[in-house]
Amino acid sequence: MAFQGKSTRAQQQFPSPEELYLSGTLPRTTEAVDGLWLHQGDVIRAYAEHHQKTPDLALELPTGSGKTIPGVLIAEWVRRKSEGPVIYATPTKQLARQVLATARREGVPSHLLIGNHRQWDITEASAVEGAEAIGVTTYSAIFNSSPKLPQPRLIVLDDAHAGEQFVGTEYGVTIRRHENPAAYEMVLDALSPFLSGLLLQRLRGAPDPGAHHQVRLLLPAIRPEAIAKLDAALATLPEYKFDLAMIRSGLASCCVYLSYGGIQIRPMIPPTFDNRIFSHTEQRIYLSATLGSGGELERAFGRAQVVRMPLPTKTPPRSGRRLFVFPDLVEGGDAVGVSKRIVGLTNKALVLSQETLANAEKAAAALAGDGVPVMGRDDVELTLDFFAKAPFGVLGLANRYDGLDLPGRACRIVVLGGKPDAVGLQERFLSERAEASAALAERLRTRIVQGAGRCTRGPNDYAVVVVLGSDITRYFGRPDNRAALEPELQAEVEFGWRNSRGMDADDVIGNVETFLAHDAPWRENGERLVAEFRQDALKVESPSADALGNSAAFEVEAWHMAFRGEWLAASEQLQEAARRVGTGGDSTRGYRGLLLYLAGVWLHLGAEDETRRARARDLVRQAAAASNVRGTWLKEMPELPGAEEVPLADMDVIAVNAIVARLRGQLRPNRVTEELQKMREAVAQDESTIYEGGLTTLGTFLGAEASKPRGQGRCDSAWVWGTAIWMTIEAKSEQHPDGLLPLHDIRQANTQLDQLAGDRSMDHPPAGSPAIIVSDRLTVDPQHARAANANVYLASTETVEQIAGDISTVWSDLLTSATGIQAEQLLRQHVRAVMTEHGCLPSQVIDRLMQTRIRPGD
């Protein structure tokens, strides 16, 4: 008889996940691990004892220490209580398959629920819904406009430190110009009321230096008709209908980030409260490689409070050994060449970058030797086995810093190509425009640590980590960034820095060969030296972390309220968040300014009387004060109705007046056009005498009194805006990008402003005046950096070229548009508007050149 009756046998219960594992009840396979590591047992025991009912709990399990098994055991233990379905979520499909294999290997019943829900196996989906098995899925199956998963009792979120990349971006519409130029043009047209005719022209034409690299923030809610126009435009784009559905009800609260390359529309913090699967579950457990105190998990997942449970054991097994190599510091000026030689030692490497997919694979191809296959995302979308088991190959991936396990001999070399601090336009705006990098510091550090650990998954693994690119090399060069790392990693980085800086390429390659052999010479010499560095290493949290952590809950509540249109309450919450962020000092000023501006806009949207509207305008003024000169993005934002025109800074007034006077004088347009062309050509090449002359001409067109001071050891160009602010520039245009900025250059820059003050019989230069070193050597040795004065900055020749291109556009416009303006005041307003639009007011130019302060801790 084939009929079956009801099973009366209840599943056996255990006091903790650890005892479930030790009981032998799970039908583990012969490939299962031999046993739990000490710290894994401590984690799951502490969960059972203290956190079974904690709604949002983060468990710290560092890279390579084994997150999956504790997560799976907790999930199975909860499932056996028959309180409802249990879901285990990962960022990618490839990682979901990896988790499924681990769970089944350890005897945990589980099924894969990824991709289109219509293709899920009905028997397996029913087993998950009936709590007969764990459902293994991806973040995107939870965070979408119509999730089809059963309502779970528990969600375990693996690699939660990647939450912003895989959750925050789900709540928004991202239009990439190269993928869909028609959609870009349609949305750009809807945003046109916020843009000047000049900017629209630049965005619609061929890319120019100014429009191409800059990200603008727009808040369409300031004009209700603009929201309606934007909604209508997005609704006509069927390819984005599911993306729009995620944010349409709260579109008025969304930020629009606009660049030449794309448009992103999203709230800063995802409104996950609106997701029934995620918000209605009894418990969410976040498995994270690091539990920073800056509120990163709260912002990424839109939860006001996430309780952190650090490792009960302070000595988890070391996740292998890494040899860091910094090719940009090696003598010879060929960082890519050195990297290619390192890759050639095994002809097997993983290359990670934040570039586009095509560029990531191109970067991999540049490092692969002749005949070595180059692989990309499509080759590993289902599984890493194709690459891991291949004898040779270079795999290039973009924005993938998690979920890639290449232990043992699978891969011995990982290349970190560039600093991963601008994944998406929102991050680019925060880091490049709003001076809010402090809010991204925890996220950036985690990506770098995760990327460096892709090939060291266990205590016996070892791999070379090639740090390629001036930006990421500079990141490791800052003492505060190193100090925020775990001591073991600090020691590895310090050892790598010392054994790359100024060394001959052949010696570096020899060291890498010794490390890869991993025999007695390495153990007796290299390992001993790393241990010495480890003795002195001490982890120190960033001073801004506490301030950002204290503000996170208020930010989350504020964005949720704004998404619901509760503008007054949202503004109050964001004002409190700004107050708490302000306790972080100068490092959080930019982020505080952004929060204050948004709080002012939201208060304006909800205001029903003039008292509140006046308060809203005051918050916007506070935002400008908080951001100081550096927050030049605020000059691009429209004034709230009723606001008086914000007066220009003194330096900007001087520049505008100088340009107006020149336009009113005996101006020969053809001569000016010729001078601009020569100036651009001069700063586009590296011969020092010509370059220095181009700098002085550039300063003149910016409305400064520009000159090359006479005498030995003087700066190459001085830009003076009356007594408001000065700038000295040391041009090192002939330096190649390899190696470190010489200490001599720093010491020379320290004296330039004081010498300029002596020329003008003044005791000291105006407050806030910077000394700029322009060089392609953008990395500074930490020991040398301490010798720099607090007002000495490092800027690239590329930045100078961009400014030269922008001021050329300004003057090209003024030569035609200013001739018909007779009234002096109207001409001043016009010059101001054109210069502001192109980022060429002195305050904006100074902002662009002061992005990198040399001295740490300031």
Disulfide bonds with the S-S distance in Angstrom:
none
